[in-house]
Amino acid sequence: MHRSTIRPATAADREPVLEFCAHTWDDGDYIDEVYDGWLADGGLFVGEDETGQPIALMHLMLMPDSGAWLEGLRVAPKVRRHGWGRRMVAFGMRWAHKRGAHSLSLMTSQSNRAMIGLIGQLGFELVLAAQWYRQNRPATSSQTELIIAGPGSIDLESAQLLKAHRGRYARGWSFWKLTPELFAGHLQRGEVVQTIDRQAWAIICPNDVDGPEIAHLEGAEGDLTLLLQGLWNLPALAQAKRVVTLTAVDTAAEQALSAAGFEPWEGMFLLYERSLR
Ligand SMILES: CC(C)(COP(=O)(O)OP(=O)(O)OC[C@H]1O[C@@H](n2cnc3c(N)ncnc32)[C@H](O)[C@@H]1OP(=O)(O)O)[C@@H](O)C(=O)NCCC(=O)NCCS
């Protein structure tokens, strides 16, 4: 017998972890798809009980904006409500703080009462509510043409929707602060597109899992609707069967997505953040 602890995960933990994750949600879990990648980046941790069995899981990562991100928290059903979830997240806060992160963020479903209760106890605050949207390739394409934005063509300071997103943009299942350095990288890679009159712009990123994603949308509703209609003419989407986006609710972007025929997908998610300063 040894003491229960939280330690870096190993390849040998994979099987017992997948066993207790088998029925996390009604349709199973995605941990089997991400385990090896998370293990390889060094941020995967397990909680281990007194018999040495893994009974909890969590992935932590540092983000380019001096924040840290927590995801994939799982506690084995047989030991839930014994404080393991709280212990794992508190460990995540210490891990992030030690590495110089100013905050720890995470996203959870609006319907996850257990997680919302847990992080509320640890001082996490709600940053924004966001909704996934997706659109399959339409049968007919629109005539709208978009242009690739050049360096210096967009002033981030005046980006109103970015302000509504509290400076964050969506990267897969996480939100990052859109720093000038990150934005310059997107511009350089030709991932920022604009309407010809430059009234609306968007960042389009490759996303291996869900199809290309619109990481950010900026502009008024009508201009954004036009931009969304022109997306399918972009070379970056030539092979794509669908495009997805995670966007803050009650914004012009959300209205434009509906107007352009995108459908809500996956339910609503809440972004929470805990300051570590
Ligand atoms: C969410 C989860 C990680 C919580 O783990 P846990 O070890 O059971 O949580 P804890 O025992 O540390 O509980 C801490 C607090 O969270 C809240 N909480 C936990 N489970 C709850 C539940 N079923 N209903 C309501 N509140 C709950 C309570 O406020 C609890 O404090 P209390 O016991 O003093 O009342 C666990 O239920 C789980 O693995 N769920 C499935 C996966 C998941 O939802 N992960 C989060 C994805 S973002």
The ligand as an ORCA input file, in Angstrom:
! r2SCAN-3c Opt
* xyz 0 1
  C     -16.828     16.527    -12.806
  C     -16.002     15.486    -12.048
  C     -14.570     15.562    -12.538
  C     -16.054     15.830    -10.554
  O     -15.157     14.984     -9.869
  P     -15.408     14.544     -8.347
  O     -14.161     13.908     -7.845
  O     -16.647     13.752     -8.243
  O     -15.624     15.955     -7.664
  P     -15.320     16.352     -6.140
  O     -15.645     15.193     -5.245
  O     -13.953     16.902     -6.024
  O     -16.398     17.485     -5.920
  C     -16.064     18.857     -5.731
  C     -17.312     19.688     -5.823
  O     -17.857     19.622     -7.138
  C     -19.296     19.665     -7.098
  N     -19.845     18.390     -7.559
  C     -19.159     17.272     -7.838
  N     -20.016     16.326     -8.306
  C     -21.235     16.879     -8.314
  C     -22.506     16.406     -8.712
  N     -22.677     15.165     -9.188
  N     -23.564     17.254     -8.620
  C     -23.411     18.514     -8.163
  N     -22.212     19.019     -7.755
  C     -21.142     18.209     -7.833
  C     -19.639     19.869     -5.641
  O     -19.660     21.274     -5.441
  C     -18.455     19.226     -4.950
  O     -18.269     19.714     -3.655
  P     -18.952     18.969     -2.386
  O     -18.740     17.482     -2.571
  O     -18.212     19.544     -1.244
  O     -20.395     19.327     -2.476
  C     -16.581     14.055    -12.221
  O     -17.961     14.086    -11.917
  C     -16.401     13.483    -13.613
  O     -15.387     12.863    -13.924
  N     -17.431     13.695    -14.466
  C     -17.409     13.202    -15.856
  C     -16.398     13.956    -16.686
  C     -16.561     15.454    -16.612
  O     -17.641     15.991    -16.562
  N     -15.407     16.133    -16.620
  C     -15.331     17.557    -16.691
  C     -15.266     17.952    -18.142
  S     -14.972     19.669    -18.316
*
